[in-house]
Amino acid sequence: AMGYFRKERRFAADVVDLAARLVVSTRRLWQATKVKMLSTPAKFHYIFNLRDLSRIWEGMLHVDSDVASTPDVLMALWKHEVSRVIADRFISPEEIGRAV
């Protein structure tokens, strides 16, 4: 992501800085989710693998600098992608709160 979100692509410096921090944050969130939300016979779909990280960043890399013009917009996109890839698997609102 740091290779995509750079000043040469007309991203603002604060967006570039946030994107670099989101790489680490995404990995940490994914690892914490894997530990907390274990697969069971009733929740067999709670299998988290590296493909999840790829899906999050695949969604992030479709934005251009005209859209992601501020850190708030990039953060909103990141939250959307994390929700789309990870939180959509959860079966109750309590699990969403427990995972994050």
C-alpha positions as CSV (number, residue, x, y, z in Angstrom):
1,A,0.0,0.0,0.0
2,M,2.9,2.4,0.7
3,G,3.9,2.0,-2.9
4,Y,0.5,3.0,-4.1
5,F,-0.2,5.8,-1.6
6,R,2.6,8.1,-2.4
7,K,3.1,11.8,-3.2
8,E,4.0,11.0,-6.9
9,R,0.4,9.8,-7.3
10,R,-0.8,13.1,-6.0
11,F,-1.8,11.8,-2.5
12,A,-1.5,14.4,0.3
13,A,1.4,13.9,2.7
14,D,-1.0,13.2,5.6
15,V,-2.8,10.6,3.6
16,V,0.5,8.9,2.7
17,D,1.5,8.9,6.4
18,L,-1.9,7.4,7.4
19,A,-1.7,4.7,4.7
20,A,1.7,3.6,6.1
21,R,0.2,3.3,9.6
22,L,-2.9,1.5,8.3
23,V,-0.7,-1.3,6.9
24,V,0.5,-2.2,10.4
25,S,-3.0,-1.6,12.0
26,T,-4.6,-3.9,9.5
27,R,-2.2,-6.7,10.3
28,R,-2.7,-6.2,14.0
29,L,-6.5,-6.1,13.7
30,W,-6.4,-9.3,11.6
31,Q,-4.2,-11.1,14.1
32,A,-6.3,-10.1,17.1
33,T,-9.4,-11.2,15.2
34,K,-7.9,-14.6,14.5
35,V,-7.1,-15.1,18.2
36,K,-10.4,-13.8,19.5
37,M,-12.9,-15.2,17.0
38,L,-12.1,-18.9,16.8
39,S,-13.9,-21.3,14.4
40,T,-16.4,-23.6,16.0
41,P,-18.9,-26.1,14.5
42,A,-21.6,-23.4,14.8
43,K,-19.2,-20.7,13.4
44,F,-17.3,-22.6,10.9
45,H,-17.0,-19.5,8.7
46,Y,-14.7,-17.9,11.3
47,I,-11.5,-18.9,9.4
48,F,-9.3,-15.9,8.9
49,N,-6.2,-16.2,6.6
50,L,-3.9,-14.0,4.7
51,R,-6.4,-13.7,1.9
52,D,-8.4,-11.4,4.2
53,L,-5.5,-9.0,4.3
54,S,-5.3,-9.1,0.5
55,R,-9.0,-8.4,0.2
56,I,-8.9,-5.4,2.5
57,W,-6.0,-3.8,0.6
58,E,-7.5,-4.8,-2.8
59,G,-10.4,-2.6,-1.9
60,M,-8.2,0.2,-0.6
61,L,-6.1,0.3,-3.8
62,H,-9.1,1.2,-6.0
63,V,-9.2,4.7,-4.7
64,D,-7.4,7.6,-6.4
65,S,-6.0,10.8,-4.9
66,D,-9.0,12.9,-6.0
67,V,-11.3,10.8,-3.7
68,A,-8.9,10.0,-0.9
69,S,-7.9,13.7,-0.4
70,T,-7.9,13.7,3.4
71,P,-7.0,11.2,6.1
72,D,-10.7,11.1,7.2
73,V,-11.7,9.8,3.8
74,L,-8.9,7.2,3.8
75,M,-9.9,6.1,7.3
76,A,-13.6,5.8,6.3
77,L,-12.5,3.7,3.4
78,W,-10.4,1.5,5.6
79,K,-13.2,1.0,8.1
80,H,-15.5,0.1,5.2
81,E,-13.1,-2.5,3.8
82,V,-12.4,-4.0,7.2
83,S,-16.1,-4.3,7.9
84,R,-16.7,-5.8,4.4
85,V,-14.0,-8.4,4.7
86,I,-14.0,-9.3,8.4
87,A,-17.0,-8.0,10.3
88,D,-19.5,-9.3,7.7
89,R,-18.8,-12.8,8.9
90,F,-20.0,-12.1,12.4
91,I,-23.5,-13.2,13.3
92,S,-24.4,-10.7,16.0
93,P,-23.6,-7.1,16.9
94,E,-22.0,-8.3,20.1
95,E,-19.4,-10.2,18.1
96,I,-18.5,-7.1,16.2
97,G,-17.8,-5.3,19.4
98,R,-15.9,-8.2,20.8
99,A,-13.7,-8.5,17.7
100,V,-12.6,-4.9,17.5
